[in-house]
Amino acid sequence: MAIKKQVIVFSILFDEDETHAKSAAEAISHRLYNEEGIMEWDYKIKREEELTADIDDEDLKED
């Protein structure tokens, strides 16, 4: 058995009103808290932007 550390970068599109604590990072952290094998979870929100209600293909393109 090995203990590993991974650094993962996510870009997440979410509905603030339907997401735990109105934060994708908080929602993921909340879910991971009781997962077997997860020993530590740390995150930093690098950037956040509010999109218009009408999301189109341009909104979903990577920077």
C-alpha positions in Angstrom: 0.0 0.0 0.0 1.3 3.5 -0.9 0.2 6.9 0.3 0.2 9.3 -2.6 -0.3 13.0 -3.2 -1.8 14.3 -6.4 -2.2 18.0 -7.4 -5.2 18.4 -9.6 -6.5 21.5 -11.4 -10.2 21.8 -12.1 -12.4 24.2 -14.0 -15.9 23.8 -12.8 -19.1 25.3 -14.0 -21.8 25.2 -11.3 -25.2 26.7 -10.3 -24.4 28.7 -7.1 -28.0 28.3 -5.7 -27.9 24.5 -6.1 -24.4 23.9 -4.7 -23.4 23.3 -1.1 -22.2 26.5 0.5 -22.6 28.2 -2.9 -19.0 27.1 -3.8 -17.9 24.2 -6.0 -14.7 23.8 -3.9 -16.7 23.7 -0.7 -19.1 21.1 -2.2 -16.2 18.9 -3.2 -14.6 19.3 0.2 -17.9 18.4 1.9 -18.2 15.2 -0.1 -14.6 14.2 0.4 -14.7 14.7 4.1 -16.1 11.2 4.8 -14.7 9.3 1.9 -12.6 6.3 2.8 -8.9 6.7 2.0 -8.9 10.5 1.7 -6.6 11.7 4.5 -6.2 15.3 3.7 -7.9 17.7 1.2 -6.7 21.3 0.7 -7.7 23.8 -2.0 -7.3 27.4 -3.1 -9.7 29.2 -5.4 -7.5 30.8 -8.0 -10.2 32.7 -9.9 -13.9 33.0 -10.0 -16.2 34.7 -12.5 -19.9 35.1 -12.7 -21.4 34.1 -16.0 -24.6 35.4 -17.5 -27.8 33.3 -17.2 -27.6 32.5 -20.9 -24.6 30.2 -21.1 -23.4 29.4 -24.6 -20.5 27.6 -26.2 -18.3 30.7 -25.9 -18.7 30.6 -22.0 -17.5 27.0 -22.0 -14.3 27.5 -24.0 -11.0 27.2 -22.1 -8.9 30.3 -21.7 
